[in-house]
Amino acid sequence: MMNLQDKLRNNKVPIYLIECSPFLGLNMEKYIGALHIICAVDTFNGMHPNVFAPASFNYNYLENYEDTINGLLRNQDVINYIRTNGLGKLITWLLDETTEKLARNLGLEVCLPPVALRNYWGSKVKANHLAELADVPCVPYVVSAISSYSHLRQISAHLGTQLVVQMQHGYGGEATFFISNQLDFEEHKQRLTNGEEMRIMKRINSISTGLEGCITRYGIVTSPLLLELVNIPELNLYLGGWSGNQLAPDAFPESIVAAAQNYAIRMGHQLQKVGYKGYFEIDFLIDKEQNNKLYFGEINLRFCGFTSMFAYALLSQQEAPLILYHLAEWLDISYHLDAAALTQRWRSLLQGTSLSFLYMHNVLEASMSSIPSGVYRINSDDQVFFERSEASIPHLNSDQIFWLNVAPDWQVLQKGHEVGGLFLPKKATDDAQYLNIVAKKWIRGLREIGDARFKKEYSSWQ
Protein backbone atom coordinates (compact mmCIF):
# COMPACT_ATOMS: atom_id res chain seq x y z
CA MET A 1 0.00 0.00 0.00
CA MET A 2 1.39 3.42 -0.98
CA ASN A 3 1.90 6.07 1.68
CA LEU A 4 1.04 9.73 1.20
CA GLN A 5 4.46 10.58 -0.25
CA ASP A 6 4.16 7.85 -2.89
CA LYS A 7 0.62 8.87 -3.76
CA LEU A 8 1.58 12.50 -4.31
CA ARG A 9 4.70 11.56 -6.29
CA ASN A 10 2.39 9.55 -8.54
CA ASN A 11 -0.25 12.27 -8.65
CA LYS A 12 -1.79 12.87 -12.10
CA VAL A 13 -4.04 15.84 -11.25
CA PRO A 14 -2.35 19.03 -12.54
CA ILE A 15 -1.28 21.25 -9.65
CA TYR A 16 -0.47 24.82 -10.66
CA LEU A 17 1.77 26.69 -8.25
CA ILE A 18 1.57 30.32 -9.35
CA GLU A 19 4.19 32.69 -7.94
CA CYS A 20 6.28 35.73 -8.78
CA SER A 21 9.42 33.55 -8.55
CA PRO A 22 9.96 29.79 -8.00
CA PHE A 23 10.69 30.22 -4.26
CA LEU A 24 7.74 28.26 -2.85
CA GLY A 25 8.27 25.54 -5.45
CA LEU A 26 11.89 24.76 -4.52
CA ASN A 27 12.42 20.97 -4.52
CA MET A 28 8.64 20.40 -4.65
CA GLU A 29 8.90 18.51 -7.95
CA LYS A 30 10.60 15.74 -5.93
CA TYR A 31 7.47 15.37 -3.80
CA ILE A 32 4.57 16.21 -6.14
CA GLY A 33 3.73 14.69 -9.51
CA ALA A 34 2.09 16.79 -12.26
CA LEU A 35 3.41 19.98 -10.63
CA HIS A 36 3.50 23.09 -12.81
CA ILE A 37 5.24 26.18 -11.44
CA ILE A 38 4.01 29.27 -13.27
CA CYS A 39 6.12 32.35 -12.55
CA ALA A 40 6.33 36.00 -13.53
CA VAL A 41 10.06 35.54 -13.99
CA ASP A 42 12.06 32.33 -14.49
CA THR A 43 15.14 32.90 -12.39
CA PHE A 44 16.42 29.46 -13.44
CA ASN A 45 16.57 30.60 -17.09
CA GLY A 46 14.85 27.52 -18.51
CA MET A 47 16.77 24.92 -16.47
CA HIS A 48 13.82 23.80 -14.35
CA PRO A 49 11.52 21.44 -16.30
CA ASN A 50 8.51 22.33 -14.15
CA VAL A 51 8.80 26.12 -14.42
CA PHE A 52 6.86 28.09 -17.00
CA ALA A 53 7.31 31.87 -17.30
CA PRO A 54 5.39 33.43 -20.20
CA ALA A 55 7.58 35.60 -22.40
CA SER A 56 4.55 37.76 -23.14
CA PHE A 57 4.05 38.73 -19.50
CA ASN A 58 5.17 42.26 -18.69
CA TYR A 59 6.42 41.82 -15.13
CA ASN A 60 6.34 44.96 -13.00
CA TYR A 61 8.78 44.09 -10.24
CA LEU A 62 7.35 46.77 -7.92
CA GLU A 63 3.70 45.83 -8.43
CA ASN A 64 1.50 44.51 -5.65
CA TYR A 65 2.05 40.74 -5.26
CA GLU A 66 -1.60 39.82 -5.70
CA ASP A 67 -1.83 41.97 -8.82
CA THR A 68 1.08 40.04 -10.33
CA ILE A 69 -0.63 36.71 -9.66
CA ASN A 70 -3.87 38.01 -11.17
CA GLY A 71 -1.97 39.34 -14.17
CA LEU A 72 -0.53 35.87 -14.76
CA LEU A 73 -4.00 34.31 -14.59
CA ARG A 74 -5.18 36.79 -17.24
CA ASN A 75 -2.18 36.19 -19.51
CA GLN A 76 -3.17 34.36 -22.70
CA ASP A 77 0.00 32.23 -22.75
CA VAL A 78 -0.71 31.10 -19.19
CA ILE A 79 -4.32 30.35 -20.09
CA ASN A 80 -3.16 28.30 -23.09
CA TYR A 81 -0.57 26.50 -20.92
CA ILE A 82 -3.26 25.50 -18.41
CA ARG A 83 -5.64 24.34 -21.14
CA THR A 84 -2.88 22.27 -22.71
CA ASN A 85 -1.86 20.59 -19.45
CA GLY A 86 -5.39 20.13 -18.13
CA LEU A 87 -7.64 21.55 -15.44
CA GLY A 88 -6.68 20.94 -11.84
CA LYS A 89 -5.71 22.71 -8.63
CA LEU A 90 -4.14 26.07 -7.88
CA ILE A 91 -1.94 27.04 -4.95
CA THR A 92 -0.14 30.29 -4.35
CA TRP A 93 1.30 32.37 -1.56
CA LEU A 94 -0.84 35.53 -1.50
CA LEU A 95 -4.15 36.01 -3.29
CA ASP A 96 -7.31 38.08 -3.20
CA GLU A 97 -10.95 37.72 -4.24
CA THR A 98 -10.03 38.53 -7.84
CA THR A 99 -7.63 35.57 -7.84
CA GLU A 100 -10.43 33.29 -6.69
CA LYS A 101 -12.72 34.55 -9.47
CA LEU A 102 -10.07 34.21 -12.19
CA ALA A 103 -9.26 30.67 -11.03
CA ARG A 104 -12.95 29.67 -11.14
CA ASN A 105 -13.26 31.10 -14.64
CA LEU A 106 -10.31 28.92 -15.72
CA GLY A 107 -11.80 25.83 -14.09
CA LEU A 108 -9.17 25.65 -11.36
CA GLU A 109 -9.90 24.88 -7.71
CA VAL A 110 -7.97 27.08 -5.29
CA CYS A 111 -6.48 24.76 -2.68
CA LEU A 112 -6.65 27.32 0.11
CA PRO A 113 -9.42 28.43 2.48
CA PRO A 114 -11.50 31.38 1.20
CA VAL A 115 -9.73 34.73 1.06
CA ALA A 116 -12.42 36.36 3.21
CA LEU A 117 -11.85 33.81 5.97
CA ARG A 118 -8.08 34.14 5.77
CA ASN A 119 -8.15 37.94 5.79
CA TYR A 120 -10.53 38.06 8.73
CA TRP A 121 -8.64 35.75 11.08
CA GLY A 122 -5.23 36.70 9.73
CA SER A 123 -5.53 40.33 10.80
CA LYS A 124 -3.34 41.32 13.76
CA VAL A 125 -6.44 42.32 15.73
CA LYS A 126 -8.56 39.22 15.13
CA ALA A 127 -5.55 36.93 15.57
CA ASN A 128 -5.13 38.20 19.14
CA HIS A 129 -8.78 37.38 19.77
CA LEU A 130 -8.18 33.91 18.34
CA ALA A 131 -5.22 33.43 20.70
CA GLU A 132 -7.30 34.48 23.68
CA LEU A 133 -10.05 32.01 22.72
CA ALA A 134 -7.35 29.33 22.73
CA ASP A 135 -5.99 30.54 26.09
CA VAL A 136 -2.66 31.53 24.52
CA PRO A 137 -0.95 34.52 26.20
CA CYS A 138 -0.56 37.74 24.20
CA VAL A 139 1.87 40.58 24.76
CA PRO A 140 -0.02 43.28 26.71
CA TYR A 141 -1.92 45.30 24.12
CA VAL A 142 -4.85 47.51 23.27
CA VAL A 143 -6.82 47.79 20.02
CA SER A 144 -7.85 51.20 18.75
CA ALA A 145 -7.79 53.60 15.84
CA ILE A 146 -5.33 56.44 16.49
CA SER A 147 -6.14 60.09 15.93
CA SER A 148 -2.97 61.75 17.23
CA TYR A 149 0.18 61.22 19.25
CA SER A 150 -1.50 62.45 22.42
CA HIS A 151 -4.39 60.06 21.77
CA LEU A 152 -1.96 57.16 21.35
CA ARG A 153 -0.32 57.99 24.67
CA GLN A 154 -3.67 58.29 26.38
CA ILE A 155 -4.98 54.88 25.32
CA SER A 156 -1.66 53.08 25.88
CA ALA A 157 -0.49 54.65 29.15
CA HIS A 158 -0.55 51.24 30.89
CA LEU A 159 1.80 49.77 28.26
CA GLY A 160 4.77 52.06 28.95
CA THR A 161 6.63 54.44 26.67
CA GLN A 162 8.11 51.85 24.27
CA LEU A 163 5.36 50.72 21.90
CA VAL A 164 4.92 48.51 18.86
CA VAL A 165 2.02 49.59 16.66
CA GLN A 166 0.84 47.27 13.88
CA MET A 167 -1.64 47.71 11.09
CA GLN A 168 -4.03 44.80 10.65
CA HIS A 169 -2.31 43.50 7.52
CA GLY A 170 1.22 43.85 6.21
CA TYR A 171 4.21 41.80 5.14
CA GLY A 172 7.89 41.79 6.08
CA GLY A 173 7.71 44.50 8.74
CA GLU A 174 6.32 47.20 6.44
CA ALA A 175 3.20 47.62 8.62
CA THR A 176 4.97 47.53 12.00
CA PHE A 177 6.03 50.75 13.71
CA PHE A 178 8.20 51.19 16.79
CA ILE A 179 7.09 54.30 18.65
CA SER A 180 9.12 55.72 21.53
CA ASN A 181 8.49 59.44 21.11
CA GLN A 182 6.62 61.98 19.01
CA LEU A 183 9.37 62.05 16.38
CA ASP A 184 8.82 58.33 15.73
CA PHE A 185 5.09 58.96 15.46
CA GLU A 186 5.39 61.90 13.08
CA GLU A 187 7.55 59.85 10.70
CA HIS A 188 4.65 57.43 10.13
CA LYS A 189 1.72 59.69 11.05
CA GLN A 190 -0.16 59.33 7.77
CA ARG A 191 -0.33 55.53 8.05
CA LEU A 192 -0.90 55.45 11.81
CA THR A 193 -3.89 57.80 11.60
CA ASN A 194 -5.56 56.21 8.58
CA GLY A 195 -8.72 55.40 10.53
CA GLU A 196 -8.27 51.64 10.88
CA GLU A 197 -7.96 49.86 14.19
CA MET A 198 -4.36 49.12 15.16
CA ARG A 199 -2.82 46.58 17.50
CA ILE A 200 -0.83 48.62 20.02
CA MET A 201 1.53 46.50 22.12
CA LYS A 202 4.04 46.94 24.87
CA ARG A 203 7.51 46.61 23.38
CA ILE A 204 9.35 43.71 24.99
CA ASN A 205 12.94 42.48 24.72
CA SER A 206 12.20 39.31 22.83
CA ILE A 207 13.45 36.55 20.59
CA SER A 208 11.26 35.93 17.53
CA THR A 209 10.38 32.33 16.74
CA GLY A 210 7.87 30.52 14.58
CA LEU A 211 6.52 27.19 13.46
CA GLU A 212 4.26 25.87 10.74
CA GLY A 213 1.14 23.83 11.29
CA CYS A 214 -1.44 21.99 9.27
CA ILE A 215 -5.07 21.25 10.12
CA THR A 216 -5.87 17.82 8.71
CA ARG A 217 -8.83 15.46 8.93
CA TYR A 218 -6.79 13.49 11.51
CA GLY A 219 -5.76 16.35 13.74
CA ILE A 220 -3.23 19.16 13.79
CA VAL A 221 0.44 18.68 12.99
CA THR A 222 3.15 21.20 13.84
CA SER A 223 6.77 21.57 12.85
CA PRO A 224 9.69 22.11 15.23
CA LEU A 225 10.27 25.68 16.41
CA LEU A 226 12.51 27.87 14.26
CA LEU A 227 14.33 31.07 15.07
CA GLU A 228 12.95 33.99 13.07
CA LEU A 229 15.56 36.44 11.90
CA VAL A 230 14.31 40.02 12.21
CA ASN A 231 16.00 43.39 12.59
CA ILE A 232 19.00 42.21 10.52
CA PRO A 233 20.40 45.43 8.99
CA GLU A 234 22.43 43.57 6.34
CA LEU A 235 19.21 42.04 4.97
CA ASN A 236 16.19 44.28 5.59
CA LEU A 237 15.53 48.00 5.91
CA TYR A 238 12.57 47.64 8.25
CA LEU A 239 13.26 47.46 11.98
CA GLY A 240 10.76 44.64 12.41
CA GLY A 241 11.32 43.17 8.96
CA TRP A 242 11.57 39.43 8.35
CA SER A 243 15.06 38.46 7.19
CA GLY A 244 14.91 34.67 7.22
CA ASN A 245 14.85 31.69 9.55
CA GLN A 246 17.21 29.34 11.32
CA LEU A 247 16.78 25.68 12.25
CA ALA A 248 19.33 24.50 14.80
CA PRO A 249 19.54 21.64 17.33
CA ASP A 250 18.89 22.63 20.94
CA ALA A 251 18.08 26.21 19.91
CA PHE A 252 15.35 26.43 22.54
CA PRO A 253 14.63 24.69 25.85
CA GLU A 254 12.37 21.67 25.52
CA SER A 255 9.72 23.45 27.61
CA ILE A 256 9.58 26.34 25.12
CA VAL A 257 9.25 24.03 22.11
CA ALA A 258 6.53 21.98 23.79
CA ALA A 259 4.62 25.12 24.82
CA ALA A 260 4.80 26.62 21.31
CA GLN A 261 3.53 23.43 19.71
CA ASN A 262 0.76 23.12 22.27
CA TYR A 263 -0.29 26.75 21.71
CA ALA A 264 -0.25 26.23 17.94
CA ILE A 265 -2.43 23.14 18.20
CA ARG A 266 -4.91 24.98 20.42
CA MET A 267 -5.11 27.88 17.98
CA GLY A 268 -5.45 25.39 15.15
CA HIS A 269 -8.51 23.92 16.85
CA GLN A 270 -10.02 27.40 17.04
CA LEU A 271 -9.36 27.92 13.33
CA GLN A 272 -10.92 24.56 12.58
CA LYS A 273 -14.12 25.68 14.34
CA VAL A 274 -14.53 28.59 11.91
CA GLY A 275 -14.02 26.40 8.84
CA TYR A 276 -10.28 26.71 8.21
CA LYS A 277 -8.23 23.74 7.04
CA GLY A 278 -4.70 23.19 5.82
CA TYR A 279 -1.49 25.12 6.32
CA PHE A 280 -0.84 28.00 8.73
CA GLU A 281 2.19 29.61 10.39
CA ILE A 282 2.45 31.16 13.86
CA ASP A 283 5.10 33.51 15.24
CA PHE A 284 5.86 33.47 18.95
CA LEU A 285 7.90 35.87 21.07
CA ILE A 286 10.16 34.73 23.91
CA ASP A 287 10.42 37.50 26.52
CA LYS A 288 14.06 37.52 27.61
CA GLU A 289 13.32 39.70 30.64
CA GLN A 290 10.36 37.67 31.95
CA ASN A 291 11.96 34.26 32.48
CA ASN A 292 11.55 33.34 28.80
CA LYS A 293 7.77 33.66 28.89
CA LEU A 294 6.25 32.69 25.57
CA TYR A 295 3.77 35.06 23.92
CA PHE A 296 1.71 34.84 20.74
CA GLY A 297 3.09 37.13 18.03
CA GLU A 298 1.03 36.77 14.87
CA ILE A 299 -0.52 34.18 12.61
CA ASN A 300 -0.06 33.86 8.84
CA LEU A 301 -2.81 31.92 7.10
CA ARG A 302 -0.66 31.14 4.09
CA PHE A 303 2.54 29.40 3.11
CA CYS A 304 5.70 31.05 4.33
CA GLY A 305 9.50 30.95 4.24
CA PHE A 306 9.47 27.78 6.35
CA THR A 307 7.85 25.74 3.59
CA SER A 308 10.92 25.43 1.35
CA MET A 309 13.26 25.00 4.32
CA PHE A 310 11.41 21.99 5.69
CA ALA A 311 10.89 20.50 2.22
CA TYR A 312 14.68 20.53 1.77
CA ALA A 313 15.51 19.39 5.32
CA LEU A 314 13.09 16.45 5.18
CA LEU A 315 14.00 15.24 1.69
CA SER A 316 16.82 12.99 2.91
CA GLN A 317 14.57 11.68 5.70
CA GLN A 318 11.88 10.43 3.30
CA GLU A 319 9.30 12.35 5.32
CA ALA A 320 6.39 14.37 3.98
CA PRO A 321 6.54 18.13 4.60
CA LEU A 322 3.33 19.74 5.77
CA ILE A 323 2.52 21.13 2.33
CA LEU A 324 1.77 17.54 1.28
CA TYR A 325 -0.77 17.12 4.07
CA HIS A 326 -2.23 20.45 3.06
CA LEU A 327 -2.67 19.23 -0.51
CA ALA A 328 -4.14 15.93 0.67
CA GLU A 329 -7.03 17.87 2.21
CA TRP A 330 -8.02 19.15 -1.27
CA LEU A 331 -7.13 16.13 -3.39
CA ASP A 332 -9.11 12.91 -3.41
CA ILE A 333 -6.39 11.04 -1.55
CA SER A 334 -6.99 8.51 1.19
CA TYR A 335 -4.25 8.30 3.77
CA HIS A 336 -3.79 7.75 7.49
CA LEU A 337 -2.02 10.01 9.95
CA ASP A 338 -1.19 9.93 13.64
CA ALA A 339 -0.85 13.70 14.04
CA ALA A 340 0.73 13.63 17.51
CA ALA A 341 3.23 10.97 16.48
CA LEU A 342 4.23 12.89 13.34
CA THR A 343 4.79 16.09 15.33
CA GLN A 344 7.09 14.19 17.70
CA ARG A 345 8.85 12.34 14.86
CA TRP A 346 9.66 15.59 13.07
CA ARG A 347 11.35 16.92 16.19
CA SER A 348 13.47 13.78 16.43
CA LEU A 349 14.38 13.66 12.74
CA LEU A 350 15.53 17.28 12.60
CA GLN A 351 17.21 17.37 15.97
CA GLY A 352 20.72 17.27 14.49
CA THR A 353 20.00 19.60 11.57
CA SER A 354 21.45 23.09 11.19
CA LEU A 355 20.02 25.07 8.30
CA SER A 356 19.54 28.79 7.72
CA PHE A 357 17.63 30.72 5.11
CA LEU A 358 18.55 34.39 4.69
CA TYR A 359 16.32 36.65 2.59
CA MET A 360 18.23 39.60 1.18
CA HIS A 361 17.12 43.08 0.19
CA ASN A 362 19.37 45.75 -1.22
CA VAL A 363 19.91 47.79 1.94
CA LEU A 364 22.50 50.18 0.46
CA GLU A 365 22.10 53.35 -1.57
CA ALA A 366 24.16 51.94 -4.44
CA SER A 367 22.28 50.01 -7.13
CA MET A 368 23.12 46.42 -7.97
CA SER A 369 22.18 43.73 -10.49
CA SER A 370 20.53 40.38 -9.86
CA ILE A 371 22.64 37.43 -8.74
CA PRO A 372 22.15 34.23 -10.81
CA SER A 373 20.53 31.25 -9.06
CA GLY A 374 22.74 28.28 -8.29
CA VAL A 375 25.41 26.87 -6.01
CA TYR A 376 28.10 29.21 -4.75
CA ARG A 377 31.33 28.41 -2.94
CA ILE A 378 33.56 30.44 -0.65
CA ASN A 379 37.34 30.02 -0.79
CA SER A 380 40.07 30.42 1.83
CA ASP A 381 40.34 34.12 1.01
CA ASP A 382 36.62 34.60 1.78
CA GLN A 383 35.82 35.24 -1.87
CA VAL A 384 32.43 34.01 -3.01
CA PHE A 385 32.19 32.61 -6.52
CA PHE A 386 29.58 30.93 -8.69
CA GLU A 387 30.19 27.18 -8.90
CA ARG A 388 27.34 25.76 -10.96
CA SER A 389 23.71 26.19 -11.96
CA GLU A 390 21.10 24.12 -10.14
CA ALA A 391 17.32 24.17 -10.46
CA SER A 392 16.74 22.77 -6.96
CA ILE A 393 18.64 22.73 -3.69
CA PRO A 394 21.26 19.94 -3.77
CA HIS A 395 23.25 18.48 -0.90
CA LEU A 396 25.46 21.32 0.31
CA ASN A 397 28.91 21.12 1.85
CA SER A 398 30.01 23.48 4.61
CA ASP A 399 31.68 25.84 2.12
CA GLN A 400 28.67 26.00 -0.22
CA ILE A 401 25.28 27.71 -0.36
CA PHE A 402 22.32 27.57 -2.69
CA TRP A 403 21.22 31.00 -3.89
CA LEU A 404 17.75 31.69 -5.30
CA ASN A 405 17.47 34.84 -7.36
CA VAL A 406 14.01 36.46 -7.26
CA ALA A 407 14.70 39.49 -9.47
CA PRO A 408 14.56 39.75 -13.27
CA ASP A 409 17.95 39.99 -15.00
CA TRP A 410 16.99 43.34 -16.49
CA GLN A 411 15.93 44.90 -13.19
CA VAL A 412 18.24 47.48 -11.62
CA LEU A 413 17.98 46.71 -7.92
CA GLN A 414 17.79 49.92 -5.95
CA LYS A 415 17.62 50.44 -2.21
CA GLY A 416 14.82 48.38 -0.67
CA HIS A 417 14.37 46.00 -3.60
CA GLU A 418 14.28 42.24 -2.98
CA VAL A 419 17.38 40.43 -4.26
CA GLY A 420 16.90 36.78 -3.29
CA GLY A 421 17.57 34.18 -0.63
CA LEU A 422 20.37 31.84 0.33
CA PHE A 423 20.24 28.43 1.95
CA LEU A 424 23.18 27.91 4.30
CA PRO A 425 23.77 24.42 5.79
CA LYS A 426 24.73 25.82 9.20
CA LYS A 427 23.71 28.46 11.71
CA ALA A 428 23.68 32.07 10.54
CA THR A 429 23.57 33.60 14.02
CA ASP A 430 25.21 32.75 17.32
CA ASP A 431 23.01 34.82 19.60
CA ALA A 432 19.61 34.88 17.84
CA GLN A 433 20.06 38.55 16.98
CA TYR A 434 23.13 39.29 14.86
CA LEU A 435 24.58 37.50 11.86
CA ASN A 436 27.74 35.57 12.65
CA ILE A 437 31.02 36.04 10.79
CA VAL A 438 30.33 33.22 8.32
CA ALA A 439 26.92 34.57 7.30
CA LYS A 440 28.31 38.10 6.93
CA LYS A 441 31.03 36.80 4.60
CA TRP A 442 28.42 35.18 2.38
CA ILE A 443 26.24 38.31 2.27
CA ARG A 444 29.22 40.52 1.53
CA GLY A 445 30.49 38.18 -1.20
CA LEU A 446 27.12 37.92 -2.89
CA ARG A 447 26.72 41.67 -2.74
CA GLU A 448 30.10 42.05 -4.47
CA ILE A 449 28.90 39.77 -7.28
CA GLY A 450 25.75 41.87 -7.74
CA ASP A 451 27.84 45.06 -7.68
CA ALA A 452 30.31 43.72 -10.24
CA ARG A 453 27.52 42.64 -12.60
CA PHE A 454 25.90 46.06 -12.28
CA LYS A 455 29.16 47.91 -13.03
CA LYS A 456 29.79 45.70 -16.05
CA GLU A 457 26.29 46.23 -17.40
CA TYR A 458 26.27 49.93 -16.57
CA SER A 459 29.57 50.55 -18.32
CA SER A 460 28.13 49.02 -21.49
CA TRP A 461 25.41 51.71 -21.48
CA GLN A 462 27.99 54.51 -21.70
C-alpha positions, 0 to 999 in steps of 0.5 A: 500500500502506498503512503502519502508521499508515494501517492503524491509523487504519482499524482496525475491531477495538474497542480499549478503553483503560481508565484512571482518567482519559484521560491515556494516551489523549490524541490517540490517537484521531488514530492509532487507529480504533475506539478507546474510552477508558473512564474512571472520571472524564471530565475532558473533561465529555462533549467527547471523542467517544471517552471513556465514563465510566459515571455509575453508577461510584462512583469512589473517588479514593484507591483503589488504581489496579488496583482502580479498573480492576477496578471498571470492568470489573465495572460493568454500564454498562461491560459493556453498553458493551463488548457494544454496541461489540463484543469486541476488545482491552484496554490499560491502564496498571496491572493485576493478575491479577484484571484479566486474569481479568475481561477474559477473562470479557468476551471481551477480549484484554489487549494486554500481556504477562502480569502475572506476567511483568511483575511478576517482571522489573519488580521493582527487584531482578530488573531489576538482574539483567536489566541485568547479564545485558545488561552494563549498569552498575548503581549499586553496590548490595546486595540484602537484607531489612532487620531494623534500622538497624544491620543496614542499615549492616552490609550496606551499609558498602561503599556509604557513608553516603548510601543509597537504599533501594527496595522491589521495586515502587512508583510515583512515589517512594512506595517509595523512601527516602533514608537518611543516618542513623538518624532517616531510617530510623526515619521509614520503619522499618515499611516498610523492615523488612517482610521483603521484599528491598530494593534498597540503592544508593549515593546518587549525584549524578545526573541522571535520564533515561529513554526508551521502547522497543518489542520488535517482530517486526523488532527493538527500537525506542527513543525519544530520551532525555528528562530525567526531572523528580524532586525537584521540590517544587512538584509532588511531596511525595516526594523521589524522586517523578516530576514529569514529563519534558522533551524538549529539543534537545541536552539530552545529549551524543551519546555519552550518548544513543547509550549509553542507546539501546544499553543499552535495546536490549540489555535489550530482547533479554534481555526478549525471551528470557523471552517479553516483547514490546511497550512498556517504559520504562527510567530511566537515571542520569547520574553528575555526579561520575563523568564523566557515567557512565551507570547503569541506574536502573529498568525499567517494563514498562508505558506511562508519561508518555512515551507521550502526549508522543511521541504529541503531538510526532510527530503533525505529523511523520506518524510512528507513536509506539511505542504503535502498534508495540506494538498491531501485535504483538497485532493481525493487522496486517502491516507492515514495520519497519527498527528501527535506521532508525526509532530514528535517524529519531526522533532526527532528527525531534525534534531541534528539539523542546522540550516539557515535561510537568509532573505536579502534586500538591497539595503544600500544606496548603491544600485546592484544587479541580480545574482544568478541562481545556483550553487556558490562556494567560498574560498580560503580568502573569503571570496564568493564565486559561482560554482554551478547552476542548479534548479533545486537545492542539492546536498550542500557542503560546509563551504557551499550555499544555494542561492535563489534569485528572485529578481529579473535579470533586467531589473536594476535593484535599488535600495529596498528591492528584494534580491533573493535568498540563500540556503546555508547548511549551518547556523547564521547567528550565534546569539539569535540577533546578529549574523555571525562572521560566516553569514556576513562573509556570504552576504558581503560576497554575494553583494560584491557579485551583484555590484560587479555585474551592475558595473559591467552592465552599466559601463556598457550603457555609456 
